[in-house]
Amino acid sequence: MGHRPGRKAEPAAQRPALLGVLGRLAGFALLAGPALAILAAVVLLPEYTGMLKDRYERDRVAAETADIEALRNAQERMVNAAREDVVFIKRLAMWYCNLWPSDEAVLDSPAQSGPPPGMVVTNPHPRPAPPDERLMGLASRLENPPTRRGLLLVAGGLMVAGMLLFGAAPRRAAPQRTAE
């Protein structure tokens, strides 16, 4: 039972070649995968943590700005109310300047507790959570130039080793017969 022209080779004959290709692919993936992970960590992690720091600072400043704006609005309402209300002005004078009218009986104690009368206390806006300290520490260690160079060298070595050891096998030409 020879090989007939026009028919494909037997599947059993293709299995060793397929297993060889899959073995080379798996070996390359075992070397190239960690190399790519190291490369991504060295290149992307410092930039990612920088972005996290910037986002945290932006959100923190936005919350502080919103608090200041709410306080400004509350004080503006208090000033507008003070222009028209004489009793309110007296209460503010008692609160801030400790001025007590001599002809009136004051039932409040001189101990000041809480906000002044008529003052609207605003709730503080929520502050963002700071970035993860472990991630920041790892990124700061990766920003060290000798560490960076060493990890890039390891990643490059793994990639070159994967290409040389598990790359495609060179195709060899069939031996040529010489005329005798």
Residue pairs with C-beta under 8 A, 6 or more apart in sequence:
3 9
24 166
24 167
24 168
24 169
25 166
27 162
27 165
27 166
28 162
28 163
28 165
28 166
28 167
30 162
31 158
31 159
31 161
31 162
31 165
31 166
32 158
32 159
32 162
34 158
35 154
35 155
35 156
35 158
35 159
35 162
36 155
38 151
38 152
38 154
38 155
38 158
39 152
39 155
41 142
41 151
42 142
42 148
42 151
42 152
42 155
45 135
45 138
45 139
45 142
46 139
46 142
46 143
48 139
49 131
49 135
49 136
49 139
50 139
52 131
52 135
52 136
53 131
53 136
55 128
56 128
56 129
56 130
56 131
59 127
59 128
60 127
60 128
63 124
63 125
63 126
63 127
63 128
66 125
67 122
67 124
67 125
70 122
70 125
71 122
73 122
74 119
74 120
74 121
74 122
75 119
77 120
78 118
78 119
78 120
81 88
81 118
82 88
82 89
82 92
82 118
88 117
88 118
90 101
91 116
91 117
91 118
92 116
92 117
92 118
93 99
94 100
94 106
94 108
95 112
95 116
95 117
96 116
98 110
100 106
100 110
115 121
141 147
142 148
142 151
